[in-house]
């Protein structure tokens, strides 16, 4: 029997991959099937593209929060806490409507990772659209290695992150342009091209990477003040934005 197995699933508008460094015992295969089924349930609850999802119904006022699924109430409680902790840089309503997407994926990835670990897979990696939760080791004595792509050239790596029990989330412009909203002004955040945050728990790391991207040039100072002992930051400024600032400074000095 093979000592590892993999699975790929299209869900939540992206591709999830599971890399389990353990033999595919019946219990683990069943756990993986249960994790995949749960991801599809979460997609049905939180999709902002489905008018009948609970998050869409809640946003329209057609469903009271008390009647929502426990997962919805849990995510919104986590989101309200993050809003408070980041002084609004993380927002549950980034474009004026209820949309906890920046939190849901990381929370879901960490949850299915926990399910696999409990089922007997201490060494595995779950990747959901580039946001990653690893547990244990890639092989005995060998850490997981995760590449961070250059947002201007996806064939080139900026750096490689190594370690065990990692949570890695990247927010950036490579695939969708400047799509992250600065919730304080309601316009796209344009200071950065890419920001990768590394920690232990993707439930925090994923939404916090979005908030830090929105902060732009303030991100590193904020992280140093609030989470310097637990999280690592890799960011790529937008050179066009830097040139624009330089031009404005030159104009003012004339």
C-alpha positions, 0 to 999 in steps of 0.5 A: 500500500502506498504511503501517501495519497492525493486528491483534487477537488473543485469547490468554492470557486477554486481548486483544493488539493490534498496531499496526505503523507500516510497510507490511504486506510479506509478511515482516512479515505472516509475522513477525506470524503467527509472533508470534501462533502463539508467543503461543498456544504460550506460553499452552499452556505457562504457563496455570494454568487448564489442568491439562495445561500444563507449569506445572500439571504442574510445580506438581503434581510430574508433570513435572521442570523439566529436561523442561520447554520452554526458555521455562518454564526461562527464565521461572522463572530470571528469576522466581527472580532477581526474587524475590532482587532484590525480597526476595520482593515478587515471588513465583513462588508468590504464592498458595501454588502455582507461578504466574509469570503476573505475569512471563509476559505482559510477557516475552511481549509484549517477545519478540514486539515484538523479533520484529517489530523484527527483521523490519523494523518499527522503529516499533510498539506491542504491547498485551497487556491494558493492558501495553504495549511500544513501539518507535521512534516513532508517526510521524516526529518524534512519540512514542507517547502512552499514557494512564493511566486513573483506577482509580475512573473508567475514562473519565478519564485521570490522566496521559499518558506520552509517549516512544519505546521505552517499556514501560508496565505497570499493576497495580491494582484497576479490573477485578479488585479487590484481587487482588494478593497480598502474598507476605509475609503471603499476603493481598491488598495493599490500600494502593494502587488503581493503580500504573503503572511506565514503563521500557524493557523490559516483561520487567522492568517488568511483574513489578516493577509487581506487586511494587511494588503489593504493597509499597504505601506502601514502593514509591516508596522502594524504587524510588528506592533500586534503579532511580531512573535507569531507571524512572518510577512513577505510583501512586494510594493507596487513600483507604479505606486512608488513612482506616483508618490515620487512624482507628487513629492517632486511636484510639491517641492517645486 
